[in-house]
Amino acid sequence: MPVETRPFDAARYLDSDESIAAFMDEAFQTGDAAFITHCLGAVARARGMTEIARDAGLSRESLYRALGEKGNPEFGTVLKVMRALGLRLATQTAAPA
Protein backbone atom coordinates (compact mmCIF):
# COMPACT_ATOMS: atom_id res chain seq x y z
CA MET A 1 0.00 0.00 0.00
CA PRO A 2 1.65 3.30 -1.10
CA VAL A 3 2.14 6.09 1.40
CA GLU A 4 0.21 9.24 0.56
CA THR A 5 1.88 12.56 1.28
CA ARG A 6 0.86 16.19 1.09
CA PRO A 7 3.09 19.18 0.38
CA PHE A 8 4.36 20.82 3.56
CA ASP A 9 2.97 24.31 4.18
CA ALA A 10 4.64 26.19 7.03
CA ALA A 11 1.71 28.64 7.13
CA ARG A 12 -0.39 25.97 8.85
CA TYR A 13 1.96 26.03 11.86
CA LEU A 14 2.61 29.77 12.19
CA ASP A 15 -0.08 30.42 14.76
CA SER A 16 1.60 32.78 17.22
CA ASP A 17 3.74 35.90 17.18
CA GLU A 18 6.56 33.91 18.75
CA SER A 19 6.52 31.15 16.14
CA ILE A 20 6.44 33.72 13.34
CA ALA A 21 9.35 35.68 14.80
CA ALA A 22 11.43 32.52 15.25
CA PHE A 23 10.57 31.33 11.73
CA MET A 24 11.60 34.64 10.16
CA ASP A 25 14.74 34.88 12.28
CA GLU A 26 15.86 31.49 10.99
CA ALA A 27 14.99 32.52 7.43
CA PHE A 28 17.10 35.69 7.64
CA GLN A 29 20.02 33.76 9.07
CA THR A 30 20.24 31.72 5.87
CA GLY A 31 21.10 34.84 3.87
CA ASP A 32 19.13 33.37 0.95
CA ALA A 33 16.91 36.10 -0.51
CA ALA A 34 14.61 33.66 -2.32
CA PHE A 35 14.11 31.61 0.85
CA ILE A 36 13.41 34.74 2.91
CA THR A 37 10.82 35.83 0.33
CA HIS A 38 9.25 32.36 0.44
CA CYS A 39 9.06 32.52 4.24
CA LEU A 40 7.50 36.00 4.19
CA GLY A 41 4.88 34.56 1.86
CA ALA A 42 4.16 31.72 4.29
CA VAL A 43 3.74 34.20 7.15
CA ALA A 44 1.49 36.42 5.04
CA ARG A 45 -0.68 33.40 4.16
CA ALA A 46 -0.84 32.45 7.83
CA ARG A 47 -2.02 35.93 8.77
CA GLY A 48 -4.29 36.39 5.74
CA MET A 49 -3.03 37.76 2.42
CA THR A 50 -5.91 40.16 1.93
CA GLU A 51 -5.37 41.83 5.30
CA ILE A 52 -1.60 41.99 4.92
CA ALA A 53 -1.87 43.41 1.41
CA ARG A 54 -4.27 46.10 2.64
CA ASP A 55 -2.07 46.98 5.62
CA ALA A 56 1.01 47.12 3.38
CA GLY A 57 -0.73 49.35 0.84
CA LEU A 58 -0.50 46.74 -1.92
CA SER A 59 -3.02 44.85 -3.99
CA ARG A 60 -3.53 41.23 -3.05
CA GLU A 61 -2.40 40.15 -6.53
CA SER A 62 0.83 42.15 -6.39
CA LEU A 63 1.58 40.72 -2.94
CA TYR A 64 1.12 37.18 -4.26
CA ARG A 65 3.41 38.00 -7.21
CA ALA A 66 6.08 39.61 -5.02
CA LEU A 67 6.15 36.76 -2.51
CA GLY A 68 5.54 33.95 -4.99
CA GLU A 69 8.00 31.38 -6.25
CA LYS A 70 9.35 33.66 -8.97
CA GLY A 71 8.94 36.85 -6.96
CA ASN A 72 11.78 39.25 -6.40
CA PRO A 73 10.29 42.04 -4.28
CA GLU A 74 11.94 45.39 -3.88
CA PHE A 75 13.37 46.05 -0.44
CA GLY A 76 10.70 48.68 0.16
CA THR A 77 8.02 46.06 -0.44
CA VAL A 78 9.70 43.70 2.03
CA LEU A 79 9.72 46.46 4.65
CA LYS A 80 6.03 47.26 4.03
CA VAL A 81 5.08 43.60 4.37
CA MET A 82 7.13 43.16 7.52
CA ARG A 83 5.54 46.26 9.04
CA ALA A 84 2.08 44.93 8.13
CA LEU A 85 3.02 41.64 9.80
CA GLY A 86 4.12 43.45 12.96
CA LEU A 87 7.78 42.54 12.39
CA ARG A 88 10.87 44.71 12.18
CA LEU A 89 14.44 44.16 11.10
CA ALA A 90 17.18 44.48 13.68
CA THR A 91 20.94 44.41 13.34
CA GLN A 92 23.63 42.77 15.37
CA THR A 93 27.29 42.14 14.79
CA ALA A 94 27.89 39.00 12.79
CA ALA A 95 30.46 36.42 13.84
CA PRO A 96 33.56 36.40 11.63
CA ALA A 97 33.31 33.91 8.76
DSSP file (Angstrom, degrees, kcal/mol; ACC not computed):
  #  RESIDUE AA STRUCTURE BP1 BP2  ACC     N-H-->O    O-->H-N    N-H-->O    O-->H-N    TCO  KAPPA ALPHA  PHI   PSI    X-CA   Y-CA   Z-CA
    1    1 A M              0   0    0      0, 0.0     2,-0.0     0, 0.0     0, 0.0   0.000 360.0 360.0 360.0 120.7    0.0    0.0    0.0
    2    2 A P        -     0   0    0      0, 0.0     2,-0.5     0, 0.0     0, 0.0  -0.335 360.0-116.9 -70.6 148.6    1.6    3.3   -1.1
    3    3 A V        -     0   0    0     -2,-0.0     2,-0.4     1,-0.0     0, 0.0  -0.714  25.3-142.7 -84.5 129.6    2.1    6.1    1.4
    4    4 A E        -     0   0    0     -2,-0.5     2,-0.3     2,-0.0    -1,-0.0  -0.793  21.5-174.8 -95.3 135.2    0.2    9.2    0.6
    5    5 A T        -     0   0    0     -2,-0.4     3,-0.0     3,-0.0     0, 0.0  -0.864  14.2-149.7-125.2 160.6    1.9   12.6    1.3
    6    6 A R        -     0   0    0     -2,-0.3     3,-0.0     3,-0.0     2,-0.0  -0.941  35.8 -94.3-124.3 150.1    0.9   16.2    1.1
    7    7 A P        -     0   0    0      0, 0.0     2,-0.3     0, 0.0     0, 0.0  -0.367  45.5-112.4 -61.0 141.1    3.1   19.2    0.4
    8    8 A F        -     0   0    0     -2,-0.0     2,-0.5     3,-0.0     3,-0.1  -0.597  31.4-170.4 -76.5 133.6    4.4   20.8    3.6
    9    9 A D    >   -     0   0    0     -2,-0.3     3,-1.6     1,-0.1     4,-0.3  -0.930  12.6-163.5-128.3 106.8    3.0   24.3    4.2
   10   10 A A  G >> S+     0   0    0     -2,-0.5     3,-2.1     1,-0.3     4,-0.7   0.785  83.8  75.5 -58.5 -28.3    4.6   26.2    7.0
   11   11 A A  G >4 S+     0   0    0      1,-0.3     3,-0.6     2,-0.2    -1,-0.3   0.799  85.4  63.8 -56.9 -29.2    1.7   28.6    7.1
   12   12 A R  G <4 S+     0   0    0     -3,-1.6    -1,-0.3     1,-0.2    -2,-0.2   0.729 108.2  40.7 -66.4 -20.9   -0.4   26.0    8.9
   13   13 A Y  G <4 S+     0   0    0     -3,-2.1     2,-1.6    -4,-0.3    -1,-0.2   0.444  86.6  94.8-109.1  -2.8    2.0   26.0   11.9
   14   14 A L    <<  +     0   0    0     -4,-0.7    -1,-0.1    -3,-0.6    -3,-0.0  -0.611  43.9 137.9 -91.9  78.4    2.6   29.8   12.2
   15   15 A D        +     0   0    0     -2,-1.6     2,-0.3    32,-0.0    -1,-0.2   0.259  54.5  45.8-112.6  10.6   -0.1   30.4   14.8
   16   16 A S  S  > S-     0   0    0     -3,-0.1     4,-2.2     1,-0.1     5,-0.2  -0.987  78.9-115.6-148.5 157.8    1.6   32.8   17.2
   17   17 A D  H  > S+     0   0    0     -2,-0.3     4,-2.4     1,-0.2     5,-0.2   0.874 116.8  53.2 -58.7 -37.2    3.7   35.9   17.2
   18   18 A E  H  > S+     0   0    0      2,-0.2     4,-2.3     1,-0.2    -1,-0.2   0.908 108.4  47.2 -67.8 -42.5    6.6   33.9   18.8
   19   19 A S  H  > S+     0   0    0      2,-0.2     4,-2.3     1,-0.2    -1,-0.2   0.882 113.5  49.6 -67.9 -35.9    6.5   31.1   16.1
   20   20 A I  H  X S+     0   0    0     -4,-2.2     4,-2.6     2,-0.2     5,-0.2   0.924 111.1  48.6 -66.6 -44.6    6.4   33.7   13.3
   21   21 A A  H  X S+     0   0    0     -4,-2.4     4,-2.3     1,-0.2    -2,-0.2   0.916 113.9  46.3 -62.8 -43.0    9.4   35.7   14.8
   22   22 A A  H  X S+     0   0    0     -4,-2.3     4,-2.2     2,-0.2    -1,-0.2   0.908 112.2  51.5 -65.6 -41.5   11.4   32.5   15.2
   23   23 A F  H  X S+     0   0    0     -4,-2.3     4,-2.0     1,-0.2    -2,-0.2   0.931 113.6  43.2 -59.7 -48.5   10.6   31.3   11.7
   24   24 A M  H  X S+     0   0    0     -4,-2.6     4,-2.7     2,-0.2     5,-0.2   0.858 110.1  56.4 -69.9 -34.7   11.6   34.6   10.2
   25   25 A D  H  X S+     0   0    0     -4,-2.3     4,-1.7    -5,-0.2    -1,-0.2   0.935 109.6  46.0 -60.9 -45.1   14.7   34.9   12.3
   26   26 A E  H  X S+     0   0    0     -4,-2.2     4,-0.7     2,-0.2    -2,-0.2   0.892 111.3  53.1 -64.0 -39.2   15.9   31.5   11.0
   27   27 A A  H >X>S+     0   0    0     -4,-2.0     3,-1.1     1,-0.2     4,-0.6   0.937 109.2  47.9 -62.1 -46.6   15.0   32.5    7.4
   28   28 A F  H ><5S+     0   0    0     -4,-2.7     3,-0.9     1,-0.3    -1,-0.2   0.828 103.5  62.5 -65.5 -30.6   17.1   35.7    7.6
   29   29 A Q  H 3<5S+     0   0    0     -4,-1.7    -1,-0.3     1,-0.2    -2,-0.2   0.721  93.5  63.6 -68.8 -18.4   20.0   33.8    9.1
   30   30 A T  H <<5S-     0   0    0     -3,-1.1    -1,-0.2    -4,-0.7    -2,-0.2   0.815  92.7-145.2 -72.4 -28.3   20.2   31.7    5.9
   31   31 A G  T <<5 +     0   0    0     -3,-0.9     2,-0.8    -4,-0.6    -3,-0.1   0.572  54.3 134.7  74.1   8.0   21.1   34.8    3.9
   32   32 A D     >< -     0   0    0     -5,-0.5     4,-2.5     1,-0.2    -1,-0.2  -0.819  43.3-161.7 -96.5 107.6   19.1   33.4    0.9
   33   33 A A  H  > S+     0   0    0     -2,-0.8     4,-2.4     1,-0.2     5,-0.2   0.870  89.8  50.8 -58.6 -41.3   16.9   36.1   -0.5
   34   34 A A  H  > S+     0   0    0      2,-0.2     4,-2.3     1,-0.2    -1,-0.2   0.901 111.8  47.5 -65.0 -40.2   14.6   33.7   -2.3
   35   35 A F  H  > S+     0   0    0      2,-0.2     4,-2.5     1,-0.2    -2,-0.2   0.904 110.9  51.2 -67.7 -40.8   14.1   31.6    0.8
   36   36 A I  H  X S+     0   0    0     -4,-2.5     4,-2.5     2,-0.2    -2,-0.2   0.921 110.8  48.9 -61.2 -44.2   13.4   34.7    2.9
   37   37 A T  H  X S+     0   0    0     -4,-2.4     4,-2.1     2,-0.2    -2,-0.2   0.914 110.5  51.1 -60.7 -44.0   10.8   35.8    0.3
   38   38 A H  H  X S+     0   0    0     -4,-2.3     4,-1.9     1,-0.2    -2,-0.2   0.912 110.9  48.4 -59.2 -44.1    9.3   32.4    0.4
   39   39 A C  H  X S+     0   0    0     -4,-2.5     4,-2.4     2,-0.2    -2,-0.2   0.887 107.9  53.6 -67.4 -39.6    9.1   32.5    4.2
   40   40 A L  H  X S+     0   0    0     -4,-2.5     4,-2.6     1,-0.2    -1,-0.2   0.897 108.2  52.3 -60.0 -38.9    7.5   36.0    4.2
   41   41 A G  H  X S+     0   0    0     -4,-2.1     4,-2.4    26,-0.2    -2,-0.2   0.897 107.6  50.7 -62.8 -40.8    4.9   34.6    1.9
   42   42 A A  H  X S+     0   0    0     -4,-1.9     4,-2.2     2,-0.2    -2,-0.2   0.913 112.0  47.2 -63.5 -42.6    4.2   31.7    4.3
   43   43 A V  H  X S+     0   0    0     -4,-2.4     4,-2.0     2,-0.2    -2,-0.2   0.912 111.0  51.4 -65.3 -42.2    3.7   34.2    7.2
   44   44 A A  H  X S+     0   0    0     -4,-2.6     4,-1.8     1,-0.2     8,-0.2   0.902 110.6  48.7 -62.4 -40.6    1.5   36.4    5.0
   45   45 A R  H  < S+     0   0    0     -4,-2.4     4,-0.2     1,-0.2    -1,-0.2   0.898 109.7  52.8 -64.6 -38.9   -0.7   33.4    4.2
   46   46 A A  H  < S+     0   0    0     -4,-2.2    -2,-0.2     1,-0.2    -1,-0.2   0.872 116.4  38.7 -63.8 -36.2   -0.8   32.4    7.8
   47   47 A R  H  < S-     0   0    0     -4,-2.0    -1,-0.2    -5,-0.1    -2,-0.2   0.673 129.9 -87.2 -87.7 -19.2   -2.0   35.9    8.8
   48   48 A G     X  -     0   0    0     -4,-1.8     4,-2.4    -5,-0.2     5,-0.2   0.483  25.8-134.2 109.6 107.3   -4.3   36.4    5.7
   49   49 A M  H  > S+     0   0    0     -4,-0.2     4,-3.0     1,-0.2     5,-0.2   0.867 103.3  54.7 -59.1 -40.7   -3.0   37.8    2.4
   50   50 A T  H  > S+     0   0    0      1,-0.2     4,-2.2     2,-0.2    -1,-0.2   0.934 111.7  43.6 -61.6 -46.2   -5.9   40.2    1.9
   51   51 A E  H  > S+     0   0    0      2,-0.2     4,-2.6     1,-0.2    -1,-0.2   0.912 115.5  48.0 -65.5 -43.6   -5.4   41.8    5.3
   52   52 A I  H  X S+     0   0    0     -4,-2.4     4,-2.0    -8,-0.2    -2,-0.2   0.915 111.1  50.9 -65.4 -43.1   -1.6   42.0    4.9
   53   53 A A  H  X>S+     0   0    0     -4,-3.0     5,-3.0    -5,-0.2     4,-0.7   0.934 112.3  47.1 -59.2 -46.4   -1.9   43.4    1.4
   54   54 A R  H ><5S+     0   0    0     -4,-2.2     3,-1.0    -5,-0.2    -2,-0.2   0.935 113.3  47.5 -61.0 -47.1   -4.3   46.1    2.6
   55   55 A D  H 3<5S+     0   0    0     -4,-2.6    -1,-0.2     1,-0.3    -2,-0.2   0.792 113.2  49.2 -66.1 -28.1   -2.1   47.0    5.6
   56   56 A A  H 3<5S-     0   0    0     -4,-2.0    -1,-0.3    -5,-0.2    -2,-0.2   0.523 114.2-116.6 -87.8  -6.5    1.0   47.1    3.4
   57   57 A G  T <<5S+     0   0    0     -3,-1.0     2,-0.3    -4,-0.7    -3,-0.2   0.820  75.9 118.8  75.5  30.9   -0.7   49.4    0.8
   58   58 A L      < -     0   0    0     -5,-3.0    -1,-0.3    -6,-0.2     2,-0.2  -0.841  68.9-104.9-123.6 160.1   -0.5   46.7   -1.9
   59   59 A S     >  -     0   0    0     -2,-0.3     4,-2.1     1,-0.1     5,-0.2  -0.548  31.6-119.6 -78.8 154.9   -3.0   44.9   -4.0
   60   60 A R  H  > S+     0   0    0      1,-0.2     4,-2.3     2,-0.2     5,-0.2   0.898 114.1  52.3 -60.4 -40.9   -3.5   41.2   -3.1
   61   61 A E  H  > S+     0   0    0      1,-0.2     4,-2.4     2,-0.2    -1,-0.2   0.906 108.8  48.5 -64.1 -43.0   -2.4   40.2   -6.5
   62   62 A S  H  > S+     0   0    0      2,-0.2     4,-2.7     1,-0.2    -1,-0.2   0.851 110.3  52.7 -68.8 -31.6    0.8   42.2   -6.4
   63   63 A L  H  X S+     0   0    0     -4,-2.1     4,-2.3     2,-0.2    -2,-0.2   0.928 109.2  48.7 -67.0 -44.0    1.6   40.7   -2.9
   64   64 A Y  H  X S+     0   0    0     -4,-2.3     4,-0.7     1,-0.2    -2,-0.2   0.921 113.9  47.3 -59.2 -43.5    1.1   37.2   -4.3
   65   65 A R  H >< S+     0   0    0     -4,-2.4     3,-0.6     1,-0.2    -2,-0.2   0.931 112.9  48.2 -63.3 -45.8    3.4   38.0   -7.2
   66   66 A A  H 3< S+     0   0    0     -4,-2.7    -1,-0.2     1,-0.2    -2,-0.2   0.871 121.2  35.0 -64.5 -37.5    6.1   39.6   -5.0
   67   67 A L  H 3< S+     0   0    0     -4,-2.3    -1,-0.2    -5,-0.2   -26,-0.2   0.359  98.9 107.1-100.9   5.6    6.2   36.8   -2.5
   68   68 A G  S X< S-     0   0    0     -4,-0.7     3,-1.5    -3,-0.6    -3,-0.1  -0.087  91.0 -84.9 -76.7-179.8    5.5   33.9   -5.0
   69   69 A E  T 3  S+     0   0    0      1,-0.3   -31,-0.1   -31,-0.1    -1,-0.1   0.830 131.1  33.9 -57.0 -37.7    8.0   31.4   -6.2
   70   70 A K  T 3  S+     0   0    0     -5,-0.1    -1,-0.3     2,-0.0    -5,-0.1   0.282  94.0 126.4-101.9   9.9    9.4   33.7   -9.0
   71   71 A G    <   -     0   0    0     -3,-1.5    -5,-0.2    -7,-0.2   -34,-0.1  -0.318  34.1-179.8 -70.3 150.2    8.9   36.8   -7.0
   72   72 A N        -     0   0    0     -7,-0.1    -5,-0.1   -35,-0.1    -6,-0.1  -0.557  20.4-163.4-145.6  73.0   11.8   39.3   -6.4
   73   73 A P        -     0   0    0      0, 0.0     2,-0.1     0, 0.0   -36,-0.0  -0.206  22.1-109.8 -67.1 149.5   10.3   42.0   -4.3
   74   74 A E     >  -     0   0    0      1,-0.1     4,-2.0     4,-0.0     3,-0.4  -0.377  31.8-111.2 -67.4 156.1   11.9   45.4   -3.9
   75   75 A F  H  > S+     0   0    0      1,-0.2     4,-2.5     2,-0.2     5,-0.2   0.873 119.0  57.9 -59.8 -37.2   13.4   46.0   -0.4
   76   76 A G  H  > S+     0   0    0      1,-0.2     4,-2.1     2,-0.2    -1,-0.2   0.875 105.2  50.5 -60.4 -37.4   10.7   48.7    0.2
   77   77 A T  H  > S+     0   0    0     -3,-0.4     4,-2.6     2,-0.2    -1,-0.2   0.910 108.4  52.0 -66.9 -42.1    8.0   46.1   -0.4
   78   78 A V  H  X S+     0   0    0     -4,-2.0     4,-2.7     1,-0.2    -2,-0.2   0.926 110.4  48.8 -59.0 -45.0    9.7   43.7    2.0
   79   79 A L  H  X S+     0   0    0     -4,-2.5     4,-2.4     2,-0.2    -1,-0.2   0.901 110.9  50.1 -63.6 -40.5    9.7   46.5    4.6
   80   80 A K  H  X S+     0   0    0     -4,-2.1     4,-2.4     2,-0.2    -2,-0.2   0.919 112.8  46.8 -62.8 -43.8    6.0   47.3    4.0
   81   81 A V  H  X S+     0   0    0     -4,-2.6     4,-1.8     2,-0.2    -2,-0.2   0.921 112.1  49.8 -65.4 -44.2    5.1   43.6    4.4
   82   82 A M  H  <>S+     0   0    0     -4,-2.7     5,-3.2     1,-0.2     4,-0.5   0.915 111.1  49.5 -62.0 -41.8    7.1   43.2    7.5
   83   83 A R  H ><5S+     0   0    0     -4,-2.4     3,-1.3     1,-0.2    -1,-0.2   0.922 110.2  50.9 -61.7 -43.6    5.5   46.3    9.0
   84   84 A A  H 3<5S+     0   0    0     -4,-2.4    -1,-0.2     1,-0.3    -2,-0.2   0.807 109.8  51.3 -63.8 -29.2    2.1   44.9    8.1
   85   85 A L  T 3<5S-     0   0    0     -4,-1.8    -1,-0.3    -5,-0.2    -2,-0.2   0.521 119.1-112.1 -83.7  -5.8    3.0   41.6    9.8
   86   86 A G  T < 5S+     0   0    0     -3,-1.3     2,-0.3    -4,-0.5    -3,-0.2   0.750  77.6 125.4  79.7  23.8    4.1   43.4   13.0
   87   87 A L      < -     0   0    0     -5,-3.2     2,-0.3    -6,-0.2    -1,-0.3  -0.769  38.9-168.2-112.2 158.7    7.8   42.5   12.4
   88   88 A R        -     0   0    0     -2,-0.3     2,-0.3    -3,-0.1    -9,-0.0  -0.986  23.5-115.2-142.4 153.8   10.9   44.7   12.2
   89   89 A L        -     0   0    0     -2,-0.3     2,-0.3   -10,-0.0   -10,-0.0  -0.636  31.7-173.5 -84.5 146.4   14.4   44.2   11.1
   90   90 A A        -     0   0    0     -2,-0.3     2,-0.3     2,-0.0    -2,-0.0  -0.962  12.5-137.5-135.7 154.5   17.2   44.5   13.7
   91   91 A T        +     0   0    0     -2,-0.3     2,-0.3     3,-0.0    -2,-0.0  -0.839  22.1 167.2-114.2 152.9   20.9   44.4   13.3
   92   92 A Q        -     0   0    0     -2,-0.3     2,-0.2     0, 0.0    -2,-0.0  -0.969  46.6 -84.0-152.8 158.1   23.6   42.8   15.4
   93   93 A T        -     0   0    0     -2,-0.3     2,-0.2     1,-0.1    -2,-0.0  -0.441  45.9-132.6 -66.9 131.6   27.3   42.1   14.8
   94   94 A A        -     0   0    0     -2,-0.2     3,-0.1     1,-0.1    -1,-0.1  -0.576  21.2-107.5 -86.0 149.3   27.9   39.0   12.8
   95   95 A A        -     0   0    0     -2,-0.2    -1,-0.1     1,-0.1     0, 0.0  -0.472  47.6 -92.6 -69.3 144.6   30.5   36.4   13.8
   96   96 A P              0   0    0      0, 0.0    -1,-0.1     0, 0.0     0, 0.0  -0.297 360.0 360.0 -58.4 143.2   33.6   36.4   11.6
   97   97 A A              0   0    0     -3,-0.1    -2,-0.1     0, 0.0     0, 0.0   0.475 360.0 360.0 -76.5 360.0   33.3   33.9    8.8
